[in-house]
Amino acid sequence: MMSEWTSKEELAKELKITPDELNRTLAQLIDSKFVEEKNGKYKVNNQDGKAYSRINNLLDSINDRHTKEKYYPYIRHGYLHLKHKFKEKGNYPKEVVELSKDVGYDLNSIDSSDMLNDANLFDLDQKTKWILKMTNNEIFKRNKPYDKIVLDCDLELDNKWFKGFLIIDKLCWTYWGNRDGFCDNALMFEAFNPDQTQIEKYFQDKISKSTIKKLKVFICNFFDFINNPEVRVIRFVRSEKNKQRRIKAGKEPLPSTHKIRLSGTLKTYYEQLEVSDRTLNYRFWVRGHFMRFWNKKKYNNLYKRLVINDLPTEYYVDDKIRNNDRIIMRWIKPFIKGEGVLITNRYEVKK
């Protein structure tokens, strides 16, 4: 049995959907042979009497996918996720607004567009995220290369997902959820303060103190990581053509970003890592850590070699911490238990 040939507007009424929904789904309905088209007229092919239930199932599937496709551009990019969540600034709890004033930010007076204005994006790949998550560190203030930094990434930590990190001064903003794609809960913390602060205590019912501490370590690791002499930060400028291409595809344009390029032993180390979306292919990894040689008297010979520019290649200098004192540091990378550090020899190679 087939319905009568009818206009597109009447077909939408017959299917009990809006004209916009019909325009968006008509091609799929015709391809699925649920609807026939002839000379600008349409009718439902209901020969077995089951067409309407099949159409409803198909429309549900299409609408669900459309909703995800509309939302996922924000999900994929931490920057865009932050941008759209900041537009909901009126949803900040009153207590968080008051606490933010104590650390210098009045959330009610800040325009949402200003939050990310002039922010410098850093795109972190899976390997970089994993290695920063797998490295222990001390939490203290780092000098940042820019006033506003966005880590354009997602991060799975303690069975929670965190989407995008905006770091301004000592504050860090992010949004989290219990699974990727649903990071709707605001979180603010003082990235360089080892103690639990008042603004963090507000969130402790939902995010544990230990999880926030791990986030702080992750942020500190990022700044120590880009200070490594084998790490080069390259700025990629997105052209107007790129922006227009994204707009034409129904996506929001992205600002220029910074990407990480590696050389030497660090590049070789990375090339031997095999990272999936969530974990490494190896089972028994030992966490890495940053070592700083604070006691110059104890490590006198090492500092003597620094003076004559003869520092071994596995050491490098952190110039901008604690009164601009030059402190020698070394990164013990995560390694497989029983096999020692993954890479020990230096190779002059470029990525």
C-alpha positions as CSV (number, residue, x, y, z in Angstrom):
1,M,0.0,0.0,0.0
2,M,1.3,3.4,-0.9
3,S,0.2,6.8,0.2
4,E,-1.0,9.4,-2.3
5,W,1.5,11.6,-4.2
6,T,1.8,14.8,-2.3
7,S,3.9,17.9,-1.8
8,K,6.9,18.1,0.4
9,E,5.0,20.1,3.0
10,E,2.2,17.6,3.1
11,L,4.7,14.7,3.4
12,A,6.3,16.4,6.4
13,K,2.8,16.5,8.1
14,E,2.2,12.9,7.2
15,L,5.5,11.9,8.8
16,K,4.8,14.2,11.8
17,I,8.2,16.0,11.4
18,T,9.1,19.6,10.6
19,P,9.9,20.8,7.1
20,D,13.5,21.4,8.2
21,E,13.8,17.8,9.4
22,L,12.4,16.6,6.2
23,N,14.8,18.6,4.1
24,R,17.7,17.2,6.1
25,T,16.6,13.6,5.9
26,L,14.8,13.4,2.6
27,A,17.8,12.0,0.6
28,Q,18.2,9.2,3.1
29,L,14.5,8.4,3.1
30,I,14.5,8.1,-0.7
31,D,17.8,6.1,-0.8
32,S,16.2,3.7,1.7
33,K,13.2,3.4,-0.6
34,F,10.8,4.4,2.2
35,V,9.8,7.4,0.2
36,E,9.4,7.7,-3.6
37,E,9.8,10.9,-5.6
38,K,8.4,11.8,-9.0
39,N,8.2,15.2,-10.6
40,G,8.5,17.0,-7.3
41,K,5.9,14.9,-5.6
42,Y,6.4,12.4,-2.9
43,K,4.7,9.4,-1.3
44,V,5.5,6.8,1.3
45,N,6.1,3.2,0.1
46,N,4.2,1.2,2.6
47,Q,3.6,-2.0,0.8
48,D,4.1,-4.2,3.8
49,G,2.5,-1.9,6.3
50,K,5.7,-1.4,8.2
51,A,7.1,1.7,6.5
52,Y,6.1,4.2,9.1
53,S,7.8,2.4,12.0
54,R,10.9,1.9,9.9
55,I,10.9,5.6,8.9
56,N,10.6,6.5,12.6
57,N,13.6,4.3,13.5
58,L,15.6,5.8,10.6
59,L,14.7,9.4,11.6
60,D,15.6,8.7,15.2
61,S,19.0,7.4,14.1
62,I,19.6,10.3,11.7
63,N,18.6,12.9,14.3
64,D,20.8,11.3,17.0
65,R,23.8,11.3,14.6
66,H,23.0,14.9,13.6
67,T,23.0,16.0,17.2
68,K,26.4,14.3,17.7
69,E,27.8,15.8,14.5
70,K,26.6,19.2,15.6
71,Y,28.2,18.8,19.1
72,Y,31.3,16.8,18.3
73,P,33.2,19.7,16.6
74,Y,33.3,21.2,20.1
75,I,34.1,17.9,21.6
76,R,37.1,17.1,19.3
77,H,38.8,20.4,20.0
78,G,39.4,21.5,23.6
79,Y,39.6,25.1,22.5
80,L,36.1,25.1,20.9
81,H,34.7,23.2,23.8
82,L,36.0,25.9,26.2
83,K,34.7,28.6,23.9
84,H,31.2,27.4,23.9
85,K,31.1,26.5,27.6
86,F,32.3,30.0,28.5
87,K,29.3,31.4,26.8
88,E,27.3,29.7,29.5
89,K,29.0,31.8,32.2
90,G,25.7,32.6,33.8
91,N,25.6,29.0,34.9
92,Y,28.6,29.4,37.2
93,P,27.5,28.7,40.8
94,K,27.4,31.8,43.0
95,E,30.1,30.3,45.3
96,V,32.5,29.8,42.4
97,V,31.9,33.4,41.2
98,E,32.8,34.7,44.7
99,L,35.8,32.4,45.0
100,S,37.1,33.5,41.6
101,K,37.1,37.1,42.8
102,D,39.5,36.2,45.5
103,V,42.1,35.2,43.0
104,G,41.5,38.2,40.7
105,Y,38.8,37.2,38.3
106,D,35.2,38.4,38.4
107,L,33.4,35.8,36.2
108,N,30.3,37.9,36.0
109,S,32.2,40.9,34.5
110,I,34.4,39.0,32.1
111,D,32.9,38.8,28.6
112,S,33.0,35.2,27.4
113,S,34.9,36.2,24.2
114,D,37.6,37.8,26.3
115,M,38.4,34.6,28.1
116,L,40.1,33.1,25.1
117,N,41.1,36.3,23.4
118,D,44.8,36.3,22.4
119,A,45.2,32.8,23.9
120,N,48.0,30.7,22.5
121,L,47.0,27.2,21.6
122,F,49.1,24.1,22.1
123,D,48.0,21.0,20.3
124,L,49.0,17.9,22.4
125,D,49.0,14.5,20.6
126,Q,48.3,11.1,22.3
127,K,51.9,10.3,23.0
128,T,52.6,13.7,24.6
129,K,49.5,13.5,26.8
130,W,50.4,10.0,27.9
131,I,54.0,10.8,28.8
132,L,53.0,13.9,30.7
133,K,50.4,11.9,32.6
134,M,53.0,9.2,33.4
135,T,55.6,11.6,34.9
136,N,55.8,12.7,38.5
137,N,56.8,16.3,39.4
138,E,56.9,19.0,42.0
139,I,54.2,21.6,42.0
140,F,55.4,25.2,42.1
141,K,55.1,28.3,39.9
142,R,56.5,28.1,36.4
143,N,57.1,31.1,34.2
144,K,54.8,30.7,31.2
145,P,55.9,31.6,27.7
146,Y,52.5,33.4,27.1
147,D,50.0,35.1,29.4
148,K,47.1,32.9,28.1
149,I,47.6,29.3,27.1
150,V,45.1,26.7,26.0
151,L,46.1,23.0,25.9
152,D,43.9,21.9,23.0
153,C,43.3,18.4,24.1
154,D,41.2,16.0,26.1
155,L,42.6,14.0,29.0
156,E,41.3,10.8,30.6
157,L,42.3,10.7,34.3
158,D,40.8,8.7,37.2
159,N,37.9,7.5,35.1
160,K,37.0,11.1,34.2
161,W,37.4,13.1,31.0
162,F,38.7,16.6,30.9
163,K,38.3,18.7,27.8
164,G,40.6,21.7,27.2
165,F,42.7,23.6,29.7
166,L,42.9,27.4,29.8
167,I,45.8,28.7,32.0
168,I,45.8,32.4,32.9
169,D,48.2,33.5,35.6
170,K,47.8,30.9,38.4
171,L,44.3,29.8,37.5
172,C,43.4,26.9,35.2
173,W,39.9,26.3,33.8
174,T,38.7,23.0,32.3
175,Y,35.4,21.1,31.9
176,W,35.0,17.5,32.8
177,G,32.5,14.6,32.5
178,N,32.2,10.9,33.2
179,R,32.8,10.1,29.5
180,D,34.2,11.8,26.4
181,G,31.7,14.0,24.7
182,F,29.8,15.0,27.8
183,C,32.3,17.3,29.6
184,D,29.8,19.8,30.9
185,N,31.0,20.4,34.5
186,A,33.2,23.4,35.2
187,L,36.4,23.0,37.2
188,M,38.9,25.7,38.4
189,F,42.1,25.2,40.3
190,E,45.3,27.0,41.0
191,A,47.7,25.1,38.8
192,F,51.0,26.0,40.6
193,N,49.8,25.7,44.2
194,P,50.6,22.3,45.9
195,D,48.0,22.9,48.6
196,Q,44.3,22.6,48.3
197,T,42.8,26.1,47.9
198,Q,39.4,27.4,48.7
199,I,38.3,27.4,45.1
200,E,39.2,23.7,44.8
201,K,37.4,22.8,48.0
202,Y,34.2,23.9,46.4
203,F,34.5,21.1,43.8
204,Q,35.8,18.3,46.1
205,D,32.4,16.6,46.4
206,K,32.7,15.8,42.7
207,I,36.4,15.9,42.0
208,S,38.8,14.4,44.5
209,K,41.8,16.3,45.9
210,S,44.1,13.6,44.5
211,T,42.6,14.0,41.0
212,I,43.1,17.8,41.1
213,K,46.7,17.2,42.3
214,K,47.3,15.0,39.2
215,L,45.9,17.7,37.0
216,K,48.4,20.2,38.6
217,V,51.3,17.8,37.9
218,F,50.1,17.4,34.3
219,I,50.2,21.2,33.8
220,C,53.6,21.5,35.5
221,N,54.9,18.7,33.4
222,F,53.8,20.5,30.2
223,F,55.9,23.6,31.1
224,D,58.9,21.5,32.0
225,F,58.5,19.5,28.9
226,I,58.6,22.4,26.4
227,N,61.7,23.7,28.2
228,N,63.6,20.5,27.1
229,P,66.3,21.4,24.5
230,E,65.1,18.5,22.3
231,V,61.6,20.0,22.1
232,R,60.9,22.7,19.5
233,V,57.6,24.6,19.6
234,I,56.5,25.5,16.1
235,R,53.7,28.0,15.4
236,F,51.3,26.9,12.6
237,V,49.3,29.8,11.2
238,R,45.9,28.9,9.9
239,S,45.3,30.7,6.6
240,E,42.1,32.5,5.6
241,K,41.5,29.7,3.1
242,N,41.6,27.1,5.9
243,K,39.1,29.2,8.0
244,Q,36.7,29.5,5.0
245,R,37.0,25.8,4.3
246,R,35.9,25.0,7.8
247,I,33.1,27.5,7.7
248,K,31.9,26.0,4.4
249,A,31.9,22.6,6.0
250,G,29.7,23.8,8.8
251,K,32.6,23.9,11.3
252,E,33.9,26.8,13.4
253,P,37.2,28.2,12.4
254,L,40.2,27.5,14.6
255,P,42.9,30.0,15.5
256,S,46.6,29.4,14.8
257,T,48.2,26.8,17.0
258,H,51.5,25.6,18.4
259,K,52.8,22.1,17.7
260,I,55.7,20.2,19.2
261,R,58.6,18.9,17.2
262,L,61.2,16.6,18.7
263,S,64.9,15.8,18.0
264,G,67.6,13.6,19.5
265,T,67.0,10.9,22.0
266,L,63.6,12.2,22.8
267,K,62.4,11.8,19.2
268,T,63.8,8.2,19.2
269,Y,62.1,7.5,22.5
270,Y,58.7,8.7,21.1
271,E,59.1,6.6,18.0
272,Q,59.3,3.5,20.1
273,L,56.1,4.3,22.0
274,E,52.9,2.7,20.6
275,V,50.0,4.6,22.0
276,S,46.3,3.8,21.5
277,D,43.5,6.1,22.4
278,R,43.7,5.2,26.0
279,T,46.9,3.3,26.9
280,L,50.3,1.9,25.8
281,N,50.7,-1.5,24.3
282,Y,53.0,-2.4,27.2
283,R,51.7,-3.5,30.6
284,F,54.4,-2.7,33.2
285,W,55.4,0.9,33.0
286,V,57.2,2.8,35.7
287,R,56.3,6.4,36.1
288,G,58.9,9.0,35.1
289,H,59.8,12.1,37.0
290,F,61.7,15.4,36.7
291,M,64.8,15.7,38.9
292,R,66.1,19.1,39.9
293,F,69.5,19.5,41.5
294,W,68.7,22.2,44.0
295,N,71.7,21.6,46.2
296,K,74.6,23.2,44.3
297,K,77.1,22.3,46.9
298,K,76.3,18.7,46.7
299,Y,76.3,18.7,42.9
300,N,79.3,21.1,42.6
301,N,81.0,19.1,39.8
302,L,77.9,19.1,37.7
303,Y,77.5,22.9,38.1
304,K,81.2,23.4,37.2
305,R,80.5,21.6,33.9
306,L,77.6,24.0,33.4
307,V,79.8,27.0,33.7
308,I,82.1,25.7,30.9
309,N,79.2,24.6,28.7
310,D,80.1,20.9,29.1
311,L,76.9,19.7,30.6
312,P,76.1,16.0,29.7
313,T,73.3,15.8,27.1
314,E,70.7,14.2,29.5
315,Y,70.8,17.3,31.7
316,Y,69.4,20.7,30.9
317,V,68.8,24.0,32.7
318,D,65.7,25.6,34.0
319,D,66.5,29.3,33.9
320,K,63.3,30.9,35.1
321,I,62.3,29.5,38.4
322,R,62.9,30.7,42.0
323,N,64.5,34.1,41.6
324,N,65.8,33.4,38.1
325,D,68.3,31.0,39.5
326,R,69.8,28.5,37.0
327,I,68.9,25.0,38.2
328,I,70.1,21.9,36.4
329,M,67.4,19.4,35.8
330,R,67.0,15.9,34.3
331,W,63.9,14.1,33.0
332,I,63.7,10.4,33.9
333,K,61.2,9.3,31.3
334,P,58.6,6.6,31.9
335,F,60.1,3.2,31.2
336,I,59.2,-0.5,31.0
337,K,59.8,-2.3,34.3
338,G,62.9,-4.5,34.2
339,E,64.2,-2.9,31.0
340,G,65.5,0.5,32.4
341,V,65.2,3.7,30.6
342,L,63.9,3.1,27.0
343,I,66.5,5.3,25.2
344,T,70.0,5.9,26.6
345,N,72.1,7.0,23.6
346,R,71.8,10.4,21.8
347,Y,71.2,10.4,18.0
348,E,71.5,13.5,15.9
349,V,68.2,13.2,14.1
350,K,65.4,15.6,13.3
351,K,61.7,15.1,13.2
